[in-house]
């Protein structure tokens, strides 16, 4: 199950990066990220508690992440 959770986080963070780079952090909603990742909101919330949690994860785990 841990691998599946890691895969889900990866899918969500990749979608979030695309959204943040296109629209900027403040203009992106959880719905935008879900749409880009092609997942339901409930799926998003299984991996992250909020959009802020996603950005925190990116800064902690993705050295290449830069808005």
Long-range contacts (C-beta under 8 A, 24 or more apart in sequence): 5-46, 5-47, 8-39, 8-43, 8-46, 8-47, 9-47, 9-48, 9-57, 11-37, 11-39, 12-37, 12-39, 12-44, 12-47, 12-48, 12-54, 13-54, 13-57, 13-58, 13-61, 13-62, 16-51, 16-54, 16-55, 16-58, 17-58, 17-62, 17-65, 20-55, 20-67, 21-67, 24-67, 25-51, 25-55, 25-67
